[in-house]
């Protein structure tokens, strides 16, 4: 196991949120990040302290746990096709105003059935990089953290780990591709590690400038940089072992 994978596994764990209790952890973490820390959502809209939206009913989720503290510090969801409405759009289609006809031409008439969308990626402020960048829901961590040096080596890969976790959930479910609405600089960072999201539309204002991207599922693992190969194996093992069914 390479150093990066070893450091990540020592301090972090990907947890598949397959139980109602774990899904509530996801929603509470999202409330903390999106409502309390960033102000993107109104706290009053979620009196139970759990941030949810209608797409959660067709989604799978995973959490990132910090082993030393046993805290859940990050989360991500994978939105899948609406089983009772094959024409129901994914969130990125609405936010980025991507024409349905354009997507059908590119991916086929029934493309949604074998697609997913990575969304609602969030990391609590303690693990986001520096005060000047805490207006983003997920980023790297401050090098001046009180954590140990080996622990800090894993911090810049928190976002990478969450995106890998969502992509693995997609491949384990047999999806052909996953989409995401993200900042171009994050797409470039992921590409540097071999997670190649292709831009499929123009950037729009959505809590910052974001563009729609697509990650083809067939060979993304083969494109990973050597240092991420071990991390992918860890995440695949965690999610395959724990399972990841649709919400009840």
Buried (B, 14 or more C-beta within 10 A) or exposed (E): EEEBBBBBBBBBBBBBBBEEEBBBBBBBBBBBBBBBBBEBBEEEEBEEEBBBBEBBEBBBBBBBBBEEEEBBBBBBBBBBBBEEEEEBBBBBBEBBEBEEEEBEEEBEEEBBEBBBBBBBBBBBBBBBBEEEEBBBBBBBBBEEBEBEEEBBBBBBBBBBBBBBBBBBBBBBBEBBBBBBBBBBEBBEBBBEBBBBBEEBBEBBEBBEEBBBBBBEBEEBBEBBEEBBBBBBBBBBEBBEEBEBEEBE
